[in-house]
């Protein structure tokens, strides 16, 4: 059953920084190639995130930075407009100055930088549902989904009904939807032209018990492209 088309494809080279929009991407078992391969590491060994756990901790200022790839190297954009490559020896000092503590830009090693899972999937149906709670449209960038599926003329938490089911994207990639995506205060944060909005997380709590969108694992690798049809199988 066709459910919609791929309307947005995003990759985040550095965990908890703003990322880049793509027209196509290679999807492997780990997720989109290069997604969150890098992270900002504090002197305590924990990685910068929007929330604090055993491996991660909240680190101010990361949402003011953006990253894109130049080949396999992330290039960071600072609020001043300055760009610093990840292989520039000065990148650690630049990051440390920005966040106000000693940090380093660190590539992933044995343990994934993901909080929850390799791919985050969201539908426009859920965005419309949340918009009805908030009384206006919701920008999908707040939720940092890898894949946004456009489902025309439907409103509701559609992807919650896909748990355990399979999605095929285009001719190659097959995903299995595993569980709802937990949300944290990062959805409220200002980013680029979006202002801080403390209503977002409260609305998510009202709409879906602090989850929004779903996580998926990769059952068949391949390439996905903007506009690919998305087909659901039981």
C-alpha positions as CSV (number, residue, x, y, z in Angstrom):
1,X,0.0,0.0,0.0
2,X,1.5,3.3,-1.0
3,X,1.3,5.8,1.8
4,X,3.1,8.8,0.4
5,X,6.4,10.2,-1.0
6,X,9.7,11.2,0.5
7,X,9.4,14.9,1.1
8,X,12.6,15.7,3.0
9,X,15.9,13.9,3.6
10,X,18.2,15.3,6.2
11,X,21.6,14.3,7.6
12,X,23.4,15.6,10.7
13,X,27.1,15.2,10.3
14,X,27.8,16.2,13.9
15,X,25.5,15.1,16.7
16,X,23.3,17.9,18.1
17,X,24.4,20.5,15.5
18,X,22.1,21.6,12.7
19,X,22.5,19.5,9.5
20,X,22.1,19.5,5.8
21,X,19.2,18.7,3.4
22,X,19.9,16.1,0.7
23,X,18.3,15.2,-2.6
24,X,19.6,11.6,-2.3
25,X,21.5,9.5,0.2
26,X,22.9,6.1,0.7
27,X,21.2,4.1,3.5
28,X,23.2,1.4,5.2
29,X,22.6,-0.7,8.3
30,X,23.8,2.1,10.5
31,X,21.4,4.6,8.8
32,X,22.1,7.4,6.4
33,X,25.8,7.4,5.5
34,X,27.7,9.9,7.7
35,X,24.7,10.8,9.9
36,X,25.9,11.8,13.4
37,X,29.4,10.2,12.7
38,X,30.9,13.1,14.7
39,X,30.2,14.6,18.1
40,X,31.5,17.3,20.4
41,X,33.2,15.6,23.3
42,X,33.7,17.3,26.7
43,X,36.6,16.9,29.0
44,X,34.5,14.4,31.1
45,X,34.3,12.1,28.1
46,X,30.6,12.7,27.5
47,X,29.2,13.9,24.2
48,X,27.2,17.1,23.7
49,X,23.5,16.6,23.3
50,X,20.2,18.1,24.1
51,X,19.7,16.0,27.2
52,X,21.9,14.3,29.8
53,X,22.4,10.6,30.2
54,X,25.3,8.3,31.1
55,X,27.0,8.9,27.7
56,X,25.6,12.3,26.8
57,X,25.1,15.7,28.5
58,X,23.4,18.9,27.7
59,X,25.8,21.4,26.2
60,X,24.8,24.9,25.5
61,X,25.4,26.6,22.1
62,X,25.4,23.5,19.8
63,X,22.2,24.5,18.0
64,X,23.9,27.7,17.0
65,X,26.3,25.7,14.9
66,X,25.7,23.8,11.6
67,X,27.6,21.1,9.8
68,X,27.8,19.8,6.3
69,X,30.1,17.3,4.6
70,X,32.9,18.1,2.2
71,X,33.6,14.6,1.1
72,X,34.1,12.7,4.4
73,X,35.0,15.7,6.4
74,X,32.4,17.8,8.3
75,X,32.6,21.6,7.8
76,X,31.3,23.6,10.8
77,X,29.5,26.9,10.4
78,X,29.7,29.3,13.4
79,X,27.3,32.1,14.1
80,X,29.8,34.6,12.8
81,X,29.6,32.9,9.4
82,X,33.1,31.5,9.8
83,X,33.5,27.9,8.4
84,X,36.0,25.5,10.0
85,X,36.8,22.1,8.6
86,X,36.8,19.1,10.9
87,X,40.4,18.3,9.9
88,X,41.6,21.8,10.7
89,X,43.7,21.6,13.9
90,X,42.0,24.8,15.1
91,X,38.5,23.3,15.1
92,X,38.8,22.2,18.8
93,X,39.8,25.6,20.0
94,X,37.0,27.2,18.0
95,X,34.4,24.8,19.5
96,X,35.8,25.3,23.0
97,X,35.6,29.0,22.7
98,X,32.0,28.8,21.4
99,X,30.6,26.5,24.1
100,X,32.7,28.0,26.9
101,X,34.6,24.8,28.0
102,X,37.3,22.5,26.7
103,X,35.9,20.2,24.0
104,X,37.0,18.3,21.0
105,X,35.4,17.3,17.7
106,X,35.5,13.5,17.8
107,X,34.7,10.8,15.2
108,X,32.6,7.8,16.2
109,X,34.5,4.8,17.4
110,X,33.1,1.5,18.6
111,X,29.8,2.8,20.1
112,X,27.3,4.7,18.0
113,X,26.6,8.4,18.7
114,X,22.8,7.7,18.3
115,X,20.6,8.2,21.3
116,X,17.8,6.0,20.2
117,X,18.3,4.4,16.8
118,X,19.6,4.7,13.2
119,X,16.7,6.4,11.4
120,X,14.1,8.8,12.5
121,X,10.9,8.9,10.4
122,X,8.1,11.5,10.5
123,X,5.0,12.1,8.5
124,X,3.2,15.3,7.4
125,X,0.1,13.7,8.9
126,X,1.6,13.8,12.4
127,X,2.8,17.4,11.8
128,X,-0.7,18.4,10.9
129,X,-2.0,16.7,14.0
130,X,0.4,18.6,16.2
131,X,-0.4,21.8,14.4
132,X,-4.0,21.4,15.3
133,X,-3.0,21.1,19.0
134,X,-0.9,24.2,18.7
135,X,-3.3,26.2,16.5
136,X,-0.8,26.7,13.6
137,X,1.7,24.9,11.3
138,X,4.7,23.2,12.8
139,X,8.1,23.3,11.1
140,X,9.5,19.7,10.7
141,X,13.0,21.0,11.3
142,X,12.3,21.1,15.0
143,X,12.2,17.3,15.1
144,X,15.5,16.6,13.2
145,X,13.9,13.6,11.3
146,X,16.1,11.9,8.7
147,X,13.1,11.1,6.6
148,X,9.8,13.1,6.3
149,X,7.1,11.4,4.4
150,X,4.4,13.5,2.7
151,X,1.0,11.9,3.3
152,X,-1.6,14.2,1.6
153,X,-4.9,15.1,3.1
154,X,-4.4,13.0,6.3
155,X,-4.1,14.2,9.9
156,X,-3.2,12.0,12.8
157,X,-0.4,10.0,14.4
158,X,-0.2,7.8,11.3
159,X,3.2,6.3,11.8
160,X,2.2,5.0,15.3
161,X,0.2,2.4,13.4
162,X,3.3,1.3,11.5
163,X,5.1,-0.3,14.5
164,X,6.5,-3.7,13.5
165,X,5.7,-3.0,9.8
166,X,7.9,-2.6,6.8
167,X,8.4,0.5,4.6
168,X,9.9,0.4,1.2
169,X,11.4,3.6,-0.1
170,X,11.8,3.8,-3.9
171,X,13.2,0.7,-5.5
172,X,15.9,-0.3,-3.0
173,X,15.6,0.6,0.7
174,X,13.5,-1.4,3.1
175,X,13.0,-0.3,6.7
176,X,11.3,-1.9,9.7
177,X,9.5,0.5,12.0
178,X,10.5,-0.4,15.6
179,X,9.1,2.1,18.1
180,X,8.0,5.6,18.8
181,X,10.6,8.4,19.0
182,X,11.1,9.9,22.5
183,X,11.3,13.7,22.5
184,X,13.1,16.1,24.7
185,X,13.5,19.9,25.1
186,X,15.5,20.2,21.9
187,X,12.3,20.5,20.0
188,X,11.7,23.9,21.7
189,X,15.1,25.3,20.8
190,X,15.7,28.2,18.5
191,X,17.5,27.2,15.3
192,X,18.3,29.2,12.1
193,X,15.1,31.3,11.6
194,X,12.9,29.4,14.1
195,X,12.5,31.1,17.4
196,X,12.5,29.3,20.8
197,X,9.0,28.0,21.4
198,X,8.3,26.4,24.8
199,X,4.9,25.2,23.6
200,X,6.2,22.5,21.3
201,X,7.2,19.9,23.9
202,X,4.1,20.5,25.9
203,X,2.0,20.0,22.7
204,X,3.9,16.7,22.0
205,X,3.1,15.6,25.5
206,X,-0.5,16.3,24.9
207,X,-0.6,14.7,21.5
208,X,1.5,11.6,22.0
209,X,2.9,11.1,25.5
210,X,6.3,12.7,24.8
211,X,6.9,10.7,21.6
212,X,6.7,12.0,18.0
213,X,7.5,10.2,14.9
214,X,9.1,6.7,14.9
215,X,12.4,4.9,14.8
216,X,13.2,2.4,12.1
217,X,16.0,-0.1,11.4
218,X,17.3,-0.9,7.9
219,X,16.4,-4.3,6.5
220,X,17.7,-3.6,3.0
221,X,20.4,-1.1,2.1
222,X,20.4,1.2,-0.9
223,X,19.9,4.7,-2.1
224,X,16.9,6.9,-1.3
225,X,15.9,10.0,-3.3
226,X,13.7,13.0,-2.8
227,X,10.2,12.2,-4.2
228,X,10.6,8.4,-3.9
229,X,7.3,6.6,-3.3
230,X,6.9,5.0,0.2
231,X,5.0,1.7,0.3
232,X,3.9,0.1,3.6
233,X,3.8,-3.7,4.0
234,X,2.5,-5.6,7.0
